[in-house]
């Protein structure tokens, strides 16, 4: 199994967009199991279109994007927008707990030296993961079990 992390190339943008949409929908359905049946029966395309538009608009703003590949298949992706916000980090479930998310976050942090502070919003159960990189809790998010975190550059050694 050959896993590599690379900065996104323009030619990969369509594949990355498809990956982000699929993983975004999976996360949404895991967070809202009550919508799964309704999603399957009625709103599949509408939800897909909504995620597609959201990620397409974000990728058009030229964020810093790193992609994890297993051979030629995309298995993970993360990006930081122009405001220093770690917008999304996804690793396919079968590849989780193998250090791929850690490698993606390290690459993103290293590539974002122009930002004194990086911020993100994540689920509560992910707090220990981000604390490994010196992110600290800022506040509870307004959405369910989510929290806001930040990384002050001086704490990461830059």
Backbone as a chain_set.jsonl record, in Angstrom:
{"seq": "XXXXXXXXXXXXXXXXXXXXXXXXXXXXXXXXXXXXXXXXXXXXXXXXXXXXXXXXXXXXXXXXXXXXXXXXXXXXXXXXXXXXXXXXXXXXXXXXXXXXXXXXXXXXXXXXXXXXXXXXXXXXXXXXXXXXXXXXXXXXXXXXXXXXXXXXXXXXXX", "coords": {"N": [[0.856, -1.172, 0.0], [0.831, 2.012, -1.075], [0.993, 5.023, 0.249], [0.691, 8.452, -0.155], [1.166, 11.964, 0.39], [0.208, 14.884, -1.133], [0.408, 18.217, -2.46], [-2.488, 19.688, -3.835], [-3.003, 19.44, -7.292], [-3.967, 21.28, -10.227], [-5.109, 19.54, -12.091], [-6.164, 17.565, -10.515], [-8.371, 18.656, -9.299], [-11.143, 18.169, -9.941], [-11.467, 15.472, -9.152], [-10.844, 15.712, -6.455], [-12.894, 17.398, -5.637], [-15.133, 15.695, -6.04], [-14.485, 13.742, -4.123], [-14.576, 15.262, -1.711], [-17.292, 15.989, -1.675], [-18.575, 13.469, -1.467], [-17.508, 12.522, 0.998], [-18.32, 14.592, 2.68], [-21.105, 14.325, 2.608], [-21.35, 11.78, 3.774], [-20.403, 12.351, 6.38], [-22.358, 14.211, 7.183], [-24.647, 12.546, 7.195], [-23.917, 10.706, 9.146], [-23.871, 12.354, 11.359], [-26.494, 13.054, 11.479], [-28.487, 10.79, 11.746], [-31.209, 10.545, 11.676], [-32.031, 11.648, 9.309], [-31.335, 9.924, 7.287], [-33.019, 8.024, 5.931], [-34.875, 9.741, 4.689], [-33.114, 11.212, 3.142], [-32.157, 9.244, 1.349], [-34.535, 8.53, 0.031], [-35.611, 10.957, -0.978], [-33.999, 13.382, -1.074], [-31.466, 13.042, -2.165], [-30.09, 13.992, -4.575], [-30.407, 16.78, -4.295], [-29.053, 17.312, -1.877], [-26.508, 16.437, -2.586], [-25.959, 18.266, -4.641], [-25.901, 20.631, -3.132], [-23.657, 20.225, -1.408], [-21.733, 19.946, -3.414], [-21.735, 22.513, -4.605], [-20.927, 24.079, -2.403], [-18.285, 23.084, -1.813], [-17.078, 23.457, -4.317], [-17.155, 26.26, -4.63], [-15.454, 26.917, -2.504], [-13.029, 25.705, -3.305], [-12.481, 27.183, -5.581], [-11.568, 29.516, -4.542], [-8.933, 29.252, -4.193], [-7.599, 27.776, -1.98], [-5.158, 26.393, 0.339], [-4.452, 23.178, -0.36], [-4.142, 19.817, 0.522], [-3.744, 16.454, -0.494], [-4.384, 13.061, 0.159], [-3.228, 10.095, -1.17], [-3.804, 6.684, -1.982], [-2.013, 4.622, -3.729], [-3.335, 5.48, -6.708], [-5.753, 6.399, -5.861], [-7.86, 8.742, -4.227], [-7.828, 9.204, -0.815], [-7.951, 10.866, 1.284], [-8.186, 14.298, 2.363], [-7.48, 17.733, 2.946], [-8.019, 21.181, 3.65], [-6.996, 24.629, 3.891], [-8.35, 27.793, 4.103], [-8.171, 31.168, 2.688], [-8.274, 32.76, 4.922], [-6.997, 31.521, 6.949], [-8.403, 29.433, 7.99], [-8.997, 26.151, 8.79], [-10.743, 24.476, 6.81], [-11.812, 21.976, 5.974], [-11.257, 18.548, 6.725], [-10.854, 15.394, 5.751], [-10.689, 11.867, 5.957], [-11.002, 8.805, 4.427], [-13.052, 6.323, 5.919], [-12.055, 3.638, 6.071], [-9.354, 4.069, 6.04], [-8.715, 5.465, 8.258], [-7.145, 6.143, 11.461], [-4.537, 5.526, 10.841], [-2.6, 7.389, 10.704], [-2.836, 9.153, 8.605], [-4.505, 11.43, 8.622], [-3.066, 12.904, 10.5], [-0.685, 13.35, 9.073], [-1.697, 14.912, 6.98], [-2.637, 17.212, 8.386], [-0.213, 18.145, 9.5], [1.188, 18.835, 7.136], [-0.496, 20.86, 6.185], [-0.311, 22.775, 8.274], [2.447, 23.379, 8.145], [2.516, 24.529, 5.622], [1.179, 26.855, 5.912], [2.468, 29.103, 6.956], [2.22, 31.812, 6.751], [0.109, 32.621, 8.281], [-0.656, 33.798, 11.469], [-2.433, 32.755, 13.221], [-4.297, 29.808, 13.11], [-7.525, 28.548, 12.562], [-10.36, 26.426, 13.362], [-13.359, 24.446, 13.137], [-14.714, 21.772, 14.835], [-15.861, 18.424, 15.652], [-16.66, 17.497, 19.034], [-15.476, 15.066, 19.851], [-13.162, 15.026, 18.399], [-11.368, 16.733, 19.524], [-9.011, 15.846, 21.076], [-7.375, 14.933, 18.965], [-6.704, 17.284, 17.493], [-5.497, 18.725, 19.52], [-3.006, 17.568, 19.689], [-1.515, 18.99, 17.924], [-1.215, 21.387, 19.085], [-3.497, 22.953, 18.961], [-5.989, 24.849, 20.592], [-8.913, 24.932, 22.647], [-11.455, 27.203, 21.877], [-14.161, 28.037, 21.971], [-17.504, 26.792, 22.437], [-19.221, 25.723, 19.591], [-21.995, 27.068, 17.726], [-23.419, 24.986, 16.782], [-24.744, 21.952, 17.431], [-22.74, 19.389, 18.69], [-20.28, 20.647, 18.283], [-17.12, 22.385, 18.341], [-15.044, 25.312, 18.51], [-11.69, 25.824, 17.617], [-8.25, 26.933, 17.956], [-4.983, 27.568, 16.622], [-2.21, 29.041, 17.716], [0.47, 30.474, 16.159], [2.989, 30.788, 17.461], [2.99, 28.762, 19.345], [3.387, 26.497, 17.921], [5.913, 26.56, 17.14], [6.724, 28.298, 15.152]], "CA": [[0.0, 0.0, 0.0], [1.644, 3.205, -1.243], [0.234, 6.222, 0.629], [1.476, 9.673, -0.271], [0.463, 13.228, 0.608], [0.676, 15.856, -2.119], [-0.372, 19.435, -2.663], [-3.413, 19.473, -4.944], [-2.691, 20.0, -8.604], [-5.179, 21.682, -10.937], [-5.737, 18.403, -12.762], [-6.836, 16.741, -9.508], [-9.451, 19.395, -8.65], [-12.425, 17.482, -10.128], [-11.469, 14.279, -8.295], [-10.872, 16.188, -5.067], [-14.254, 17.886, -5.414], [-15.989, 14.509, -5.872], [-14.15, 13.129, -2.835], [-15.093, 16.111, -0.642], [-18.753, 15.887, -1.671], [-18.933, 12.15, -0.925], [-17.173, 12.449, 2.425], [-19.168, 15.555, 3.373], [-22.428, 13.713, 2.75], [-21.237, 10.712, 4.783], [-20.323, 12.988, 7.696], [-23.683, 14.761, 7.469], [-25.57, 11.456, 7.519], [-23.495, 10.137, 10.435], [-24.271, 13.301, 12.393], [-27.961, 13.166, 11.474], [-29.051, 9.517, 11.283], [-32.649, 10.691, 11.489], [-32.29, 12.081, 7.94], [-30.829, 8.966, 6.31], [-34.081, 7.481, 5.088], [-35.389, 10.839, 3.879], [-32.066, 11.52, 2.171], [-32.148, 8.189, 0.337], [-35.782, 8.541, -0.73], [-36.085, 12.207, -1.559], [-33.115, 14.531, -1.198], [-30.107, 12.644, -2.539], [-29.476, 14.902, -5.546], [-30.388, 18.139, -3.755], [-27.963, 17.364, -0.895], [-25.26, 16.326, -3.35], [-25.764, 19.551, -5.315], [-25.558, 21.617, -2.104], [-22.263, 19.99, -1.031], [-20.917, 20.224, -4.59], [-21.623, 23.964, -4.739], [-20.139, 24.578, -1.275], [-16.866, 22.768, -1.986], [-16.608, 24.066, -5.563], [-16.888, 27.663, -4.326], [-14.27, 26.999, -1.65], [-11.831, 25.363, -4.084], [-12.228, 28.275, -6.527], [-10.903, 30.602, -3.811], [-7.518, 28.87, -4.156], [-7.058, 27.471, -0.65], [-4.04, 25.452, 0.377], [-5.097, 21.865, -0.329], [-3.312, 18.611, 0.455], [-4.524, 15.271, -0.815], [-3.759, 11.771, 0.467], [-3.505, 9.075, -2.182], [-3.337, 5.302, -1.847], [-1.739, 4.409, -5.144], [-3.887, 6.651, -7.415], [-7.074, 6.683, -5.305], [-7.899, 9.75, -3.174], [-8.345, 8.621, 0.431], [-8.008, 11.914, 2.292], [-7.999, 15.648, 1.847], [-7.673, 18.814, 3.9], [-7.64, 22.481, 3.096], [-7.031, 25.853, 4.691], [-8.748, 28.896, 3.219], [-7.346, 32.386, 2.697], [-8.363, 33.403, 6.233], [-6.341, 30.687, 7.942], [-9.412, 28.535, 8.565], [-8.919, 24.771, 8.325], [-12.135, 24.329, 6.416], [-12.236, 20.576, 5.912], [-10.276, 17.473, 6.803], [-11.531, 14.116, 5.623], [-9.96, 10.644, 5.605], [-11.984, 7.724, 4.291], [-13.14, 5.544, 7.15], [-11.185, 2.447, 6.053], [-7.961, 4.49, 6.16], [-8.535, 6.22, 9.496], [-6.31, 5.568, 12.532], [-3.274, 5.088, 10.245], [-1.692, 8.527, 10.661], [-3.022, 9.94, 7.386], [-5.0, 12.743, 9.058], [-1.928, 13.584, 11.133], [0.212, 13.804, 8.003], [-2.364, 16.011, 6.277], [-2.63, 18.415, 9.236], [1.169, 18.647, 9.559], [1.484, 19.503, 5.858], [-1.263, 22.114, 6.136], [0.292, 23.724, 9.217], [3.741, 23.801, 7.599], [2.299, 25.334, 4.412], [0.406, 28.057, 6.264], [3.303, 29.913, 7.842], [1.826, 33.223, 6.646], [-0.956, 32.898, 9.244], [-0.242, 33.736, 12.875], [-3.423, 31.924, 13.903], [-5.156, 28.94, 12.316], [-8.737, 28.21, 13.305], [-11.168, 25.349, 12.807], [-14.52, 23.989, 13.882], [-14.683, 20.313, 14.781], [-16.699, 17.708, 16.62], [-16.025, 17.383, 20.355], [-14.635, 13.869, 19.963], [-11.904, 15.239, 17.669], [-10.517, 17.67, 20.265], [-7.665, 15.311, 21.357], [-6.598, 14.868, 17.724], [-6.164, 18.605, 17.178], [-4.624, 19.16, 20.614], [-1.659, 17.061, 19.376], [-0.839, 20.005, 17.116], [-1.277, 22.604, 19.914], [-4.755, 23.69, 18.861], [-6.651, 24.983, 21.887], [-10.349, 25.174, 22.6], [-11.815, 28.612, 21.947], [-15.539, 28.115, 22.457], [-18.46, 25.85, 21.874], [-19.833, 26.24, 18.367], [-23.443, 27.177, 17.804], [-24.038, 23.853, 16.108], [-24.701, 20.658, 18.096], [-21.578, 19.01, 19.495], [-19.086, 21.176, 17.635], [-16.351, 23.37, 19.075], [-14.078, 26.093, 17.738], [-10.333, 25.707, 18.134], [-7.275, 27.755, 17.243], [-3.563, 27.287, 16.781], [-1.407, 30.259, 17.631], [1.714, 30.071, 15.508], [4.126, 30.716, 18.391], [2.928, 27.504, 20.081], [3.814, 25.405, 17.041], [7.335, 26.723, 16.874], [6.997, 29.161, 13.987]], "C": [[0.902, 1.235, 0.0], [0.806, 4.447, -0.94], [1.158, 7.425, 0.547], [0.569, 10.884, -0.08], [1.06, 14.245, -0.361], [-0.199, 17.102, -2.097], [-1.242, 19.215, -3.9], [-2.921, 20.165, -6.203], [-4.012, 20.358, -9.284], [-5.887, 20.495, -11.576], [-6.487, 17.491, -11.794], [-8.096, 17.396, -8.949], [-10.803, 18.705, -8.78], [-12.543, 16.259, -9.232], [-11.548, 14.667, -6.828], [-12.274, 16.678, -4.727], [-15.221, 16.72, -5.203], [-15.75, 13.845, -4.527], [-14.751, 13.936, -1.682], [-16.617, 16.024, -0.543], [-19.178, 14.564, -1.038], [-18.678, 12.07, 0.571], [-18.01, 13.435, 3.245], [-20.563, 15.005, 3.607], [-22.387, 12.61, 3.797], [-21.187, 11.287, 6.196], [-21.683, 13.542, 8.105], [-24.655, 13.657, 7.903], [-25.193, 10.769, 8.828], [-23.905, 11.047, 11.59], [-25.784, 13.384, 12.537], [-28.591, 11.864, 10.983], [-30.555, 9.592, 11.029], [-33.003, 11.115, 10.061], [-31.914, 11.043, 6.892], [-31.911, 8.447, 5.37], [-34.638, 8.549, 4.154], [-34.387, 11.21, 2.784], [-32.107, 10.524, 1.018], [-33.381, 8.289, -0.561], [-35.994, 9.819, -1.531], [-35.013, 13.229, -1.899], [-31.685, 14.209, -1.629], [-29.451, 13.684, -3.456], [-29.386, 16.32, -5.009], [-29.24, 18.307, -2.75], [-26.626, 17.321, -1.603], [-24.944, 17.661, -4.034], [-25.318, 20.635, -4.33], [-24.089, 21.467, -1.689], [-21.329, 20.319, -2.194], [-20.677, 21.726, -4.723], [-20.733, 24.552, -3.644], [-18.641, 24.323, -1.497], [-16.295, 23.373, -3.267], [-16.252, 25.534, -5.315], [-15.634, 27.808, -3.473], [-12.996, 26.682, -2.417], [-11.495, 26.46, -5.093], [-11.514, 29.447, -5.867], [-9.428, 30.307, -3.579], [-6.978, 28.655, -2.734], [-5.801, 26.622, -0.777], [-4.652, 24.071, 0.595], [-4.042, 20.766, -0.404], [-4.214, 17.404, 0.311], [-3.712, 14.034, -0.455], [-4.208, 10.768, -0.591], [-3.043, 7.718, -1.671], [-3.24, 4.807, -3.271], [-2.305, 5.625, -5.886], [-5.259, 7.064, -6.888], [-6.973, 7.742, -4.205], [-8.551, 9.133, -1.945], [-8.455, 9.658, 1.546], [-7.731, 13.264, 1.667], [-8.211, 16.64, 2.977], [-7.324, 20.131, 3.249], [-7.848, 23.613, 4.081], [-7.349, 26.997, 3.734], [-7.858, 30.121, 3.414], [-7.396, 33.159, 4.005], [-7.673, 32.599, 7.333], [-7.306, 29.74, 8.648], [-9.262, 27.148, 7.954], [-10.357, 24.337, 8.057], [-12.601, 22.883, 6.473], [-11.033, 19.661, 6.043], [-11.058, 16.174, 6.793], [-10.519, 13.021, 5.319], [-11.019, 9.549, 5.528], [-11.908, 6.808, 5.493], [-12.197, 4.342, 7.17], [-9.709, 2.79, 6.208], [-7.701, 5.298, 7.429], [-7.716, 5.427, 10.496], [-5.001, 4.979, 11.975], [-2.291, 6.248, 10.088], [-1.858, 9.428, 9.45], [-3.535, 11.341, 7.725], [-3.9, 13.563, 9.697], [-0.981, 14.141, 10.076], [-0.391, 14.977, 7.232], [-2.308, 17.298, 7.094], [-1.223, 18.992, 9.338], [1.537, 19.397, 8.287], [0.764, 20.847, 5.769], [-0.659, 23.162, 7.054], [1.612, 24.264, 8.674], [3.575, 24.74, 6.406], [1.596, 26.648, 4.686], [1.192, 28.985, 7.178], [2.939, 31.399, 7.788], [0.742, 33.599, 7.651], [-0.416, 32.781, 10.664], [-1.179, 32.851, 13.671], [-4.171, 31.102, 12.858], [-6.366, 28.593, 13.171], [-9.456, 27.055, 12.614], [-12.386, 25.134, 13.683], [-14.555, 22.48, 13.727], [-15.657, 19.719, 15.783], [-15.925, 17.541, 17.926], [-15.084, 16.187, 20.44], [-13.309, 13.993, 19.221], [-10.948, 16.184, 18.389], [-9.133, 17.081, 20.549], [-6.777, 15.222, 20.114], [-5.944, 16.214, 17.441], [-5.278, 19.151, 18.293], [-3.192, 18.66, 20.403], [-0.828, 18.091, 18.61], [-0.85, 21.368, 17.81], [-2.486, 23.487, 19.632], [-5.377, 23.719, 20.247], [-8.123, 25.317, 21.676], [-10.621, 26.665, 22.751], [-13.208, 28.737, 22.553], [-16.367, 27.007, 21.844], [-19.066, 26.504, 20.639], [-21.34, 26.325, 18.559], [-24.173, 25.975, 17.244], [-23.752, 22.552, 16.846], [-23.456, 20.464, 18.948], [-20.275, 19.482, 18.865], [-18.433, 22.24, 18.51], [-15.443, 24.119, 18.11], [-12.732, 25.979, 18.431], [-9.421, 26.627, 17.349], [-5.866, 27.263, 17.547], [-2.851, 28.613, 16.635], [-0.01, 29.843, 17.189], [2.878, 29.916, 16.487], [4.148, 29.399, 19.155], [3.384, 26.323, 19.244], [5.269, 25.563, 16.616], [7.671, 27.582, 15.682], [6.874, 30.61, 14.39]], "O": [[1.643, 1.473, 0.954], [0.004, 4.876, -1.769], [2.257, 7.423, 1.1], [-0.63, 10.833, -0.351], [2.275, 14.439, -0.399], [-1.382, 17.047, -1.763], [-0.795, 18.632, -4.888], [-2.485, 21.316, -6.177], [-5.056, 19.798, -8.949], [-7.116, 20.442, -11.604], [-7.356, 16.726, -12.213], [-8.827, 16.756, -8.193], [-11.55, 18.659, -7.803], [-13.587, 16.029, -8.623], [-12.245, 14.019, -6.047], [-12.783, 16.4, -3.641], [-16.039, 16.755, -4.284], [-16.697, 13.429, -3.86], [-15.364, 13.367, -0.779], [-17.166, 15.989, 0.558], [-20.048, 14.545, -0.167], [-19.532, 11.606, 1.327], [-18.369, 13.14, 4.385], [-21.14, 15.194, 4.677], [-23.293, 12.512, 4.624], [-21.845, 10.777, 7.103], [-22.112, 13.362, 9.245], [-25.398, 13.824, 8.871], [-26.073, 10.295, 9.547], [-24.245, 10.568, 12.672], [-26.293, 13.744, 13.598], [-29.175, 11.841, 9.9], [-31.105, 8.801, 10.263], [-34.15, 10.961, 9.642], [-32.155, 11.267, 5.706], [-31.73, 8.434, 4.152], [-34.848, 8.295, 2.968], [-34.768, 11.486, 1.647], [-32.093, 10.914, -0.15], [-33.276, 8.146, -1.779], [-36.505, 9.769, -2.649], [-35.114, 13.889, -2.933], [-30.79, 15.039, -1.465], [-28.377, 14.197, -3.143], [-28.388, 17.001, -5.242], [-28.54, 19.319, -2.768], [-25.713, 18.075, -1.267], [-23.804, 18.126, -4.008], [-24.462, 21.458, -4.653], [-23.359, 22.455, -1.623], [-20.262, 20.899, -1.992], [-19.544, 22.161, -4.929], [-19.892, 25.41, -3.912], [-17.828, 25.241, -1.381], [-15.128, 23.764, -3.289], [-15.191, 26.001, -5.729], [-14.836, 28.72, -3.692], [-11.974, 27.333, -2.198], [-10.324, 26.642, -5.426], [-10.92, 30.28, -6.552], [-8.753, 31.033, -2.849], [-6.001, 29.292, -2.34], [-5.434, 26.19, -1.87], [-5.295, 23.826, 1.616], [-3.169, 20.78, -1.271], [-5.291, 17.331, 0.901], [-2.513, 13.963, -0.723], [-5.398, 10.616, -0.867], [-2.012, 7.615, -1.007], [-4.251, 4.597, -3.941], [-1.786, 6.725, -5.701], [-5.865, 7.992, -7.422], [-6.098, 7.655, -3.344], [-9.665, 8.613, -2.007], [-8.984, 9.371, 2.62], [-7.131, 13.368, 0.597], [-9.031, 16.41, 3.866], [-6.439, 20.197, 2.397], [-8.715, 23.578, 4.955], [-6.708, 27.152, 2.695], [-6.915, 30.103, 4.205], [-6.641, 34.115, 4.185], [-7.754, 32.952, 8.509], [-7.05, 29.301, 9.77], [-9.385, 26.986, 6.74], [-11.076, 23.896, 8.953], [-13.69, 22.606, 6.977], [-9.945, 19.953, 5.546], [-11.828, 15.889, 7.711], [-9.601, 13.217, 4.522], [-11.827, 9.384, 6.442], [-10.828, 6.548, 6.021], [-11.596, 4.06, 8.207], [-8.894, 1.907, 6.478], [-6.582, 5.764, 7.648], [-7.603, 4.205, 10.4], [-4.431, 4.056, 12.556], [-1.267, 6.11, 9.418], [-1.092, 10.377, 9.283], [-3.049, 12.329, 7.174], [-3.803, 14.77, 9.473], [-0.531, 15.282, 10.181], [0.314, 15.921, 6.873], [-1.971, 18.356, 6.563], [-1.054, 20.21, 9.27], [2.132, 20.473, 8.348], [1.339, 21.844, 5.332], [-0.51, 24.319, 6.659], [1.866, 25.467, 8.735], [4.39, 25.639, 6.199], [1.437, 27.468, 3.782], [0.62, 29.589, 8.085], [3.311, 32.159, 8.682], [0.482, 34.785, 7.853], [0.207, 31.78, 11.018], [-0.781, 32.261, 14.676], [-4.623, 31.636, 11.845], [-6.237, 28.37, 14.374], [-9.201, 26.747, 11.45], [-12.435, 25.586, 14.827], [-14.438, 21.963, 12.616], [-16.201, 20.413, 16.641], [-14.697, 17.456, 17.926], [-14.011, 16.283, 21.036], [-12.424, 13.155, 19.394], [-9.834, 16.413, 17.916], [-8.141, 17.76, 20.286], [-5.564, 15.414, 20.202], [-4.744, 16.271, 17.174], [-4.392, 19.964, 18.029], [-2.253, 19.281, 20.899], [0.402, 18.065, 18.646], [-0.531, 22.385, 17.193], [-2.499, 24.654, 20.025], [-5.305, 22.74, 20.989], [-8.513, 25.903, 20.666], [-10.082, 27.313, 23.648], [-13.407, 29.458, 23.532], [-15.974, 26.374, 20.864], [-19.382, 27.693, 20.645], [-21.888, 25.707, 19.472], [-25.404, 25.942, 17.229], [-22.605, 22.104, 16.874], [-23.157, 21.278, 19.822], [-19.271, 18.772, 18.916], [-19.093, 22.904, 19.309], [-15.117, 23.623, 17.032], [-12.637, 26.03, 19.658], [-9.744, 27.053, 16.24], [-5.603, 26.638, 18.574], [-2.88, 29.236, 15.573], [0.606, 28.961, 17.787], [3.676, 28.99, 16.343], [5.216, 28.955, 19.575], [3.727, 25.27, 19.781], [5.781, 24.776, 15.82], [8.82, 27.589, 15.24], [7.063, 31.5, 13.561]]}, "num_chains": 1, "name": "protein.A"}
